[in-house]
Amino acid sequence: MSEQSNQSTPSGSSVTVLGLGPMGRALAGAFVAAGVRTTVWNRTPGRDRELVAQGAVGAASLEEAVAASDLVVVCVVNYDASDALLRTESATTALKGRTLVNLTADTPDRARESARWAEAHGIRYLDGAIMTPTATIGTPHAVFLFAGPAGLYGEHEPVLAALGGTRTHLGEDHGRAAAYDIALLDIFWTAMAGYTHALAVAKAEGVSGAELAPFAQGIAAILPDIFQDYGTRADQGVYSGDTNPITSAASSMAHIVHTSEAHGIDAGVMRAAEGLARRVIGLGHGTDGFIRITEVLGRTAPAEQH
């Protein structure tokens, strides 16, 4: 695993960006701003106007765009969309011998399957994940993850450096960037679901979002140390609940469910979390901490019955 910060882009470098949604436009804009000769294409015409005004070259077709650069970056909504663009006979032929960097978000299995497809058609392939919003692209705050052949990544890293921030190569397994992406988005969307639910409960109790926010930030501030501790414990299989047994967690979650439903607020997410805690307790782990759920989630139902 390696991490690199921004560096100068080599003169004469070029890149093609396929897909000009908000993130695709941000990627292309960063390349243009760094002085990389940038060709852009989007299935829906017109999205390249601002980029062309900045110095990008708008291609009339996907095949023309691919032919313009040895390095091709694609960023669309999912792999169904990228497959629809890239797996036509003409596009596959145009890509042969070039490097394709897929920054489209999807699952690890789809990333690995795309790598196999690329290899079968003579296309050099890197998979990647973008971990920060569009406003960070091209700045020191951007975070990118890449997976695939280390030599191929190293070859193109000087151009990819135009994207800014931290770029980490995670290894040869093409699915590894997507695996990180899925796990990290799991944290984000679970947290956002919890926060939106908390705002609804607070509002029902007469507490405004503005009033709650400073205290919510205090909760968020304690999470980094908990994440580090839980990650270590999960790796080591240490689930002690000396400071906060899961029975206590289940009790507090039951209070949240009761208060929510008393106001007619759906408590399905918290009921699911409480159910996991009760499952751990039912398996005889009531004195363990909340982290024991990680181990229980990895079990199959038949194994639990023995």
N, C-alpha and C positions, 0 to 999 in steps of 0.2 A: 504494500500500500504506500502510495506517495502523495504528497500534497504540495502544490505549487501555487505561488501568488502571481500576480500579473507581471508580464515581461514584454520587451519590445517585440513587435511582429516583424518577421523577416520581409524585406522588400521583394516585390514580385510575387507575393503569395496571393492565392485566390481561393474562393469558396463559393459554393452554390447553396442557397437556402430554399427548400421546398416547404410551402405552407406558410401563409402570412396572416394567421390569426394574431391575437395580441402578443403571444410569446414568440411566434415566428418573426414578427416585425421587430420585437426587441432584440432578438438574436442577430438578425440581419443588420439592424441599426448599429449594434456594437461592433460588428465586423467592419462596416463602412467607416465608423468613427475612428477605428484603429488603423485605417489606411489599407485594409485588405480589399483587393478587387472582388466585389461581391455581385453575384448574379442571383436574381430572385424570380420565383414563379409561384403563382397561386391558381388553383382551379377556378375560383371566382375572380374575374377580371377587375381591375381597378384598385386592388389593395396595395399595389406596389407604387402608387403615385408619389407618396411622400418620400419613400426610400429612393426612388429614381431621382427625385429633386435633390436628395442628399448626396447622390453620386453612385448609387447602385445601378446595375444594368437589368432592365426588365426583359425577360425571355418570353418569346411568343408561345413556346410549348415546353412541356416538361423535358422532352428529349433535348431540346436546344439548351435548356438550363443545365442539365446534367453534363452535356458535352463541353460546357464552358469551364469546368473545374475538375481537378482530380479529387477534390474533397467535396462531398455532398452531405449537407446536414438536412434532415427532415424532422419537422415538428408539427404534428397534427393532433387531433383529439384522442385517437387511440390506434391500435394496430390494425383494426378493420379498415380504418381510413388510410393508413400508410400502405397496407397491402393493396388496396384498390388503386393507389397511385403507382406503386413500384412494380407490381407483379404482372403488368401487361408485357406482352412480348417486346414491344418497342422500348419501354422503359428499362426492362431487364437487360436488353442488348446494349443500351446506352450506358448502363452502370457497370458493365463488365470491365474489370481491371481497375476500377476506381474505388475509393474508400467511401463507404456510406456510414455516417454517424447518425443513429436514430435516437433522437431526444424526445420521442413520443412516449407518453406514460402508458404502461400496461402491466401485465403480469410477468413474473420471471420465466414461466414456461413459454409465453409468447416470444420473449426476447431470445431464448435459446432456439426456438423453432425458426425464428427469423435468421439467426446466425447460420443454422444448417442450410436454409434456403439460399442465403448469400454465398456460402461456400460452394454449393452445388452449381452456382451460376457464375463463378469466378469473380465474385464481388468481395472486396475486403470490408470487414464489418466490425464496427464498435457500437455498443449499446450504451445509453446514458440516461441519467435522470437529472432534472432540474429541481432543486430543493428550495428555491426562493422565488418571490414574485417578480413580475416583469420589470418593476421599477429598479430592481437591483442589478439587472443584467448590464454588464459593461462597467460595473462599479466594484469597489473592494468588498462589497457585501454579498455578492453573488456566490452561490454554492452549487457546484456541479459534481456528479458522480459518474464515473466511466468504468466500463468492463469490457474485456476482450484482450486480444494479444498485446502484451506490454510493448513490443517493438513497434507495432502499428500505432499505438497511442503515443509513444515517444516521438514518432515521425511527425505527427500532426499537432502535437501539443503547442508548438510555437504559434500556430494559427489559432488554435482553440483558446490560447491565452487572451485573445482579444475579448473573450466573453467576460473576463474579469474575475475577481474574487478568488475563491479557493476551488481548485479542481483536483479531485482525488481519483486515482486509478485503483480500483478495488481488486483486480486480479483477472485471470484469464477466463473464468466462467462468465459467459455473456449474460447470464441471468442475475448476477450478483448486484448490479446497480438497481435493478428493478426490485430485488428482494429488500434492499435497504429502503427504497422508496415506499414500498407497500407497508413496511413496519413503521416508518416514520409518519406516513400519512394516517396510519391507524391511530397513532398517538394524537395527531392533530385533530382529526375529525371526531374521535371519541371525546377529546377535551372540549371541542366546540359544541358538541351535542350536550355535554354536561353544563356548559356555561349558558347556552340558550335556555335550557331547562331551569337553571338556577335563576335566571332573570325573570322567567315566568312565575316561579314560586315567590320570588321576592316582590314582584309587582302585586301579586295577589294578597300579600301581607302588608302592602302599603310602603314598600321600600323601593325607591327608584333605582334605575340602572346606574345613574351617576353617583348615588349614595353607596351602592354596593361595590362599584368598580375598584376603589382603593383597597378594600379588604380582599377582593378577588385577586388583585395583584400581589397581595401579601401571601395568599395561598400559592400562587404561581411561583413565588420566589423560593419556596421551600422545596419545590419539585426537583430541581437539578441534583441536589444531594441525594434525594430519595431514588431518583433514576439510577444514579451511579451505584448506590448501595444495593438496590434490587437487582441490577444487572449482574453484579458480582455474586450475590447470593444465588441467583438463578443458575449461573455457571457452575457454582460449587455445590448446588443442591442443599443449601442451608436455608431452612425456612422458619427459624425460631421466631416466636411472637412474644418475646420477653417484654418488650416495651409496649406492644399494642396487639393483643391476640385477635384473631379474625372474628371471634365471638363479639368483641366490642365493635368491630367494623359492621358486622351484620345488624347489630342493634341500631347503630346510627343510620344505616341505610333504610331500615324499617321505619324510622321516624320520618325520613324524607318521603318515602312512599305514602305514609299516612297523611302528612301535611299536604302533599301534592293532590292526592285523590279527594281530600276534604274540600279542596277548591275546584274540583272537577278538571284538574290538570292530568293529562296522561303521564303515568309513571312507568311506562313500559321499559325504558332503558334502565332505570334504577332497579326495577323489579328483576330484570335479567342479571344485573350485578349482584343483587342480594341473593338471587338463586344460586349463583356460583359460590358465594360465601357459604350458604347453607349446605351446598353439596360438599364442600371441603369439611365442614363440621360433621356432616353425616358420615363421612369416610373416616372419622376418628381423629381429625387434625385440628380440633378446636383450639388447642393451645399454640398453634403455629400462627405466623403472620399472614397478611394478605397475599404475599408473594407466593404462597403455596398454590394459589390458583393457577399459576404458570404451569406447574407440574401436573395438576389435575386436568387442565385443558388438553395436555398432550396424551392423555390416556384414551383408549377406546372404551366404549361402553361395556363390552364383554369382560375386559380386564378388571373393571371396577366391581363386577359382580362376583368375582372370585375372592 
